Amino acid sequence: MTDRAITKRPVARRQSLFARLRSRLSRRPAERGQAPGPGVAAPAAVIRPVGPPPDALTVRQWLYGPGFIIPGDADYVLELVEPFHLDPSMTMLDMACGLGGAARTISREFKTYVTGFDRDADLARRGTEISLAQGFARHNQLSAYDPETFELRTGFYDHAISREATYSVAQKERFLRVLNQAMKPMGQLVLTDFVRGEEAGEQPELEAWAATQRYKPQLWTAAQYADCFKSLGFDLRIATDVTAEYRRTILLAWKNFLERGELRHLRSSQAGPVIDEVEHSLRTVAALESGALKFYYFVALAARRRGPSAG
């Protein structure tokens, strides 16, 4: 099945994919020590046939790669930062660092210093432990923060990425103002995030998706983001609807998981967290398909002159 076929998959066929996943997960447990069949590649991270159920973070890393817990793998991150022309002299921000997969990918590729923040203190701690174990202590500094009240060193950072960091932030204008002030003049900000459809209304798919989120969504429309960027002095270069690509990433991740043979090693008693992630993805995709929820890609240049510090 091609990427294009996934992108254009009708709702019924998308539901069929998730139904197949549920069916596989509810079947009898795999035999102890069962190996993948002929022609089936060994999984990147072997799922042990016995033991406690995997946690949500483990399941998401099976889908998107080690250290990655939201849609988009290492290649995707490198594509996002390609316009930055990074080098070892630079320092950049990652405003939703999670387990640090993006930070380590960037530092490994460019030797760039990455300061990462996440509102989940446990994620930041675990990400720091992984970076230390993999030899990235010097290049990666990962910390917990409050996105509603944080402050940053003025004019210090060359560039910034913000992946799904703002959709649950109430004070988005303040968040973007602090980033604007923290970056060097003409530094680039790449922001990818959920936005509300212009004519979303009270659609049940949006409400169902919101109910799965750890932090209450505080959605803006794409137009509100654009207006805010401009009012803060950013030079907004790109504002593109990438909903189809984001949806495709989720569906391809589950399709690959279904076909890789990893389910052979997962006992039914361990399937609960995987089923939870299936349901989470199903609600996300349904909300995206309804038009009530969209996913946008913004690129903006920091202001040449800076206003007063954020309050």
C-alpha positions as CSV (number, residue, x, y, z in Angstrom):
1,M,0.0,0.0,0.0
2,T,1.4,3.3,-1.0
3,D,1.6,6.5,1.1
4,R,-0.9,8.1,-1.2
5,A,-3.3,5.2,-0.7
6,I,-3.1,5.7,3.1
7,T,-3.6,9.5,2.7
8,K,-6.7,9.0,0.6
9,R,-8.1,6.1,2.7
10,P,-11.9,6.4,3.1
11,V,-13.2,6.5,6.6
12,A,-14.5,2.9,6.3
13,R,-11.1,1.6,5.4
14,R,-9.4,3.6,8.1
15,Q,-11.8,2.1,10.6
16,S,-11.0,-1.4,9.1
17,L,-7.3,-0.8,9.9
18,F,-8.0,-0.1,13.6
19,A,-10.6,-3.0,13.7
20,R,-7.8,-5.3,12.5
21,L,-5.5,-4.1,15.2
22,R,-8.2,-4.6,17.9
23,S,-8.8,-8.1,16.6
24,R,-5.1,-9.0,16.6
25,L,-4.7,-7.7,20.1
26,S,-7.6,-9.7,21.4
27,R,-6.5,-13.1,20.0
28,R,-4.8,-15.8,22.1
29,P,-1.4,-15.1,23.5
30,A,1.7,-15.8,21.5
31,E,3.6,-19.0,22.4
32,R,6.6,-18.4,24.6
33,G,9.7,-17.7,22.5
34,Q,7.9,-17.7,19.2
35,A,10.0,-16.3,16.5
36,P,8.9,-14.1,13.5
37,G,7.8,-16.2,10.5
38,P,9.8,-16.3,7.2
39,G,10.1,-13.0,5.5
40,V,9.1,-11.1,8.6
41,A,11.7,-8.6,9.8
42,A,12.6,-8.7,13.4
43,P,11.1,-5.8,15.4
44,A,13.4,-2.9,16.2
45,A,12.6,-3.3,19.9
46,V,11.8,-6.9,20.8
47,I,8.5,-7.3,22.7
48,R,9.0,-9.9,25.4
49,P,6.2,-12.5,25.5
50,V,5.9,-12.4,29.3
51,G,6.1,-9.6,31.9
52,P,4.1,-6.5,32.8
53,P,2.1,-4.6,30.2
54,P,4.1,-2.0,28.3
55,D,3.4,1.6,29.3
56,A,2.1,4.2,26.9
57,L,5.5,5.7,26.2
58,T,6.9,2.3,25.1
59,V,4.0,1.8,22.7
60,R,4.5,5.2,21.2
61,Q,8.2,4.5,20.7
62,W,7.2,1.3,18.9
63,L,5.2,3.4,16.6
64,Y,7.5,6.4,16.0
65,G,11.0,5.3,17.0
66,P,13.2,5.3,20.1
67,G,12.8,8.6,22.0
68,F,9.8,9.7,19.9
69,I,6.3,9.8,21.5
70,I,4.3,11.9,19.1
71,P,3.8,11.4,15.3
72,G,7.0,12.0,13.4
73,D,10.3,10.1,13.5
74,A,14.0,11.1,13.4
75,D,13.9,11.7,9.6
76,Y,10.9,14.0,10.0
77,V,12.7,16.1,12.7
78,L,15.7,16.4,10.5
79,E,13.5,17.6,7.7
80,L,11.9,20.2,10.0
81,V,15.3,21.7,11.0
82,E,16.9,21.6,7.5
83,P,16.2,25.3,6.9
84,F,18.1,26.2,10.1
85,H,21.5,25.2,8.5
86,L,22.6,24.0,11.9
87,D,26.3,23.7,13.0
88,P,28.3,23.0,16.2
89,S,28.4,26.7,17.1
90,M,24.6,27.0,17.4
91,T,22.1,26.5,20.3
92,M,18.5,25.9,19.7
93,L,15.3,25.3,21.6
94,D,12.9,22.3,21.6
95,M,9.7,23.4,23.4
96,A,8.2,20.0,23.8
97,C,11.2,17.7,24.2
98,G,9.4,14.6,25.6
99,L,12.0,11.8,26.0
100,G,14.5,13.8,24.0
101,G,14.4,11.9,20.7
102,A,14.4,15.1,18.6
103,A,17.2,16.7,20.7
104,R,19.5,13.7,20.4
105,T,18.8,13.3,16.7
106,I,19.7,17.0,16.1
107,S,22.8,16.9,18.2
108,R,23.9,13.6,16.7
109,E,23.6,15.0,13.2
110,F,24.9,18.5,13.6
111,K,26.7,18.6,17.0
112,T,24.3,21.5,17.8
113,Y,23.4,22.3,21.4
114,V,19.7,21.7,22.2
115,T,17.9,23.1,25.2
116,G,14.7,21.1,25.6
117,F,11.6,21.8,27.8
118,D,8.6,19.6,28.6
119,R,5.7,20.4,31.0
120,D,5.9,16.8,32.2
121,A,8.7,16.6,34.8
122,D,8.9,12.8,34.5
123,L,9.3,12.9,30.8
124,A,12.1,15.5,31.1
125,R,13.8,13.4,33.8
126,R,13.6,10.2,31.8
127,G,14.8,12.0,28.7
128,T,17.8,13.4,30.6
129,E,18.7,9.9,31.8
130,I,18.6,8.6,28.2
131,S,20.7,11.5,27.0
132,L,23.3,10.8,29.7
133,A,23.4,7.1,28.9
134,Q,23.9,7.8,25.2
135,G,26.6,10.4,25.7
136,F,24.6,13.6,25.0
137,A,25.0,15.2,28.4
138,R,27.1,18.1,27.0
139,H,24.8,18.8,24.0
140,N,21.3,18.3,25.5
141,Q,19.9,20.0,28.5
142,L,16.3,18.8,29.1
143,S,14.2,20.4,31.8
144,A,10.6,20.6,33.1
145,Y,8.8,23.9,32.7
146,D,5.4,25.6,33.0
147,P,4.5,26.9,29.4
148,E,2.2,29.5,31.0
149,T,4.9,31.2,33.1
150,F,8.3,30.3,31.8
151,E,11.1,32.8,31.0
152,L,14.1,32.4,28.8
153,R,17.5,34.1,28.3
154,T,17.0,37.1,25.9
155,G,18.6,36.9,22.4
156,F,20.5,33.7,23.2
157,Y,19.1,30.9,20.9
158,D,19.6,30.6,17.2
159,H,16.5,28.7,16.3
160,A,13.5,26.9,17.9
161,I,11.1,24.1,17.2
162,S,7.7,23.7,18.9
163,R,6.0,20.4,18.2
164,E,2.5,20.1,19.7
165,A,3.6,22.4,22.5
166,T,1.0,25.2,22.4
167,Y,-2.4,23.6,21.7
168,S,-3.1,23.2,25.4
169,V,-1.5,26.5,26.5
170,A,-4.0,29.2,27.5
171,Q,-1.4,32.1,27.2
172,K,-0.3,31.4,23.7
173,E,0.5,35.1,23.0
174,R,2.8,35.2,26.0
175,F,4.4,31.8,25.0
176,L,5.3,33.2,21.5
177,R,6.4,36.5,22.9
178,V,9.0,34.8,25.2
179,L,10.2,32.7,22.3
180,N,10.5,35.8,20.1
181,Q,12.6,37.5,22.7
182,A,14.7,34.4,23.4
183,M,15.9,34.0,19.8
184,K,18.5,36.0,18.0
185,P,17.1,38.5,15.4
186,M,15.9,36.6,12.3
187,G,16.2,33.3,14.1
188,Q,13.7,30.8,12.8
189,L,10.8,29.2,14.7
190,V,9.1,26.1,13.3
191,L,5.8,25.4,15.0
192,T,3.6,22.4,14.3
193,D,0.4,22.1,16.2
194,F,-3.3,21.3,16.3
195,V,-5.6,24.1,15.4
196,R,-9.4,24.5,15.4
197,G,-11.2,24.3,12.0
198,E,-12.6,27.7,11.0
199,E,-16.2,26.3,11.0
200,A,-15.7,23.5,13.5
201,G,-18.8,24.1,15.7
202,E,-19.5,21.6,18.5
203,Q,-18.6,18.4,16.6
204,P,-18.6,15.2,18.6
205,E,-15.4,14.0,17.1
206,L,-13.6,17.1,18.4
207,E,-15.0,16.5,21.9
208,A,-14.1,12.9,21.8
209,W,-10.5,13.7,20.9
210,A,-10.3,16.4,23.6
211,A,-11.4,13.9,26.2
212,T,-8.2,11.8,25.5
213,Q,-5.8,14.7,26.1
214,R,-3.9,14.9,29.3
215,Y,-4.1,18.7,29.3
216,K,-7.2,20.5,28.3
217,P,-7.0,21.7,24.7
218,Q,-7.1,25.5,24.2
219,L,-7.4,25.6,20.5
220,W,-6.8,28.6,18.3
221,T,-7.6,28.8,14.6
222,A,-4.8,29.1,12.1
223,A,-5.8,32.7,11.5
224,Q,-5.4,33.5,15.2
225,Y,-1.8,32.1,15.1
226,A,-1.0,34.1,12.1
227,D,-2.4,37.3,13.6
228,C,-0.5,36.7,16.8
229,F,2.8,36.1,15.0
230,K,2.4,39.3,13.1
231,S,1.4,41.4,16.2
232,L,4.5,40.2,18.0
233,G,6.8,41.3,15.2
234,F,7.5,37.8,13.8
235,D,7.9,37.6,10.0
236,L,5.5,34.8,9.2
237,R,6.9,33.0,6.2
238,I,4.8,29.8,6.0
239,A,1.4,28.8,7.4
240,T,0.4,25.5,5.8
241,D,-2.4,23.0,6.5
242,V,-0.6,19.6,6.8
243,T,-3.5,17.7,8.3
244,A,-3.4,15.0,5.5
245,E,0.3,14.4,6.1
246,Y,-0.1,14.2,9.9
247,R,-3.1,11.8,9.5
248,R,-1.0,9.7,7.1
249,T,1.9,9.5,9.6
250,I,-0.4,8.0,12.3
251,L,-2.0,5.5,9.9
252,L,1.3,4.4,8.5
253,A,2.7,3.9,11.9
254,W,-0.1,1.6,12.9
255,K,-0.1,-0.2,9.5
256,N,3.6,-0.9,9.9
257,F,3.2,-2.1,13.5
258,L,0.4,-4.4,12.3
259,E,2.7,-5.9,9.6
260,R,6.1,-6.0,11.3
261,G,5.2,-9.1,13.3
262,E,5.7,-7.5,16.7
263,L,2.2,-8.6,17.7
264,R,3.4,-12.2,17.7
265,H,5.4,-11.4,20.9
266,L,2.6,-9.6,22.7
267,R,0.4,-11.6,25.0
268,S,-3.3,-10.7,25.4
269,S,-2.7,-9.9,29.0
270,Q,-0.2,-7.2,27.9
271,A,-2.4,-5.7,25.2
272,G,-4.4,-3.1,27.3
273,P,-2.0,-0.2,26.8
274,V,-1.7,-0.9,23.1
275,I,-5.5,-1.0,22.7
276,D,-5.6,2.4,24.6
277,E,-3.2,3.9,22.1
278,V,-5.3,2.4,19.2
279,E,-8.3,4.2,20.7
280,H,-6.4,7.5,21.2
281,S,-5.2,7.4,17.5
282,L,-8.6,6.5,16.3
283,R,-10.2,9.5,18.0
284,T,-7.4,11.8,16.7
285,V,-7.8,10.6,13.1
286,A,-11.6,10.9,13.3
287,A,-11.3,14.5,14.6
288,L,-8.9,15.3,11.8
289,E,-11.2,13.8,9.2
290,S,-14.2,15.7,10.5
291,G,-12.5,19.0,9.7
292,A,-13.1,20.3,13.3
293,L,-9.4,19.6,14.1
294,K,-6.5,20.5,11.8
295,F,-2.8,20.3,12.0
296,Y,-0.6,23.2,10.8
297,Y,3.0,24.0,10.0
298,F,4.2,27.5,10.7
299,V,7.6,29.0,10.0
300,A,8.4,32.5,11.4
301,L,11.4,34.6,11.7
302,A,12.1,36.4,15.1
303,A,11.8,40.1,15.1
304,R,14.8,42.3,14.3
305,R,14.0,44.6,17.3
306,R,12.6,43.4,20.5
307,G,9.9,44.8,22.6
308,P,9.7,44.9,26.4
309,S,10.1,41.7,28.3
310,A,7.1,39.4,28.9
311,G,5.1,40.0,32.0
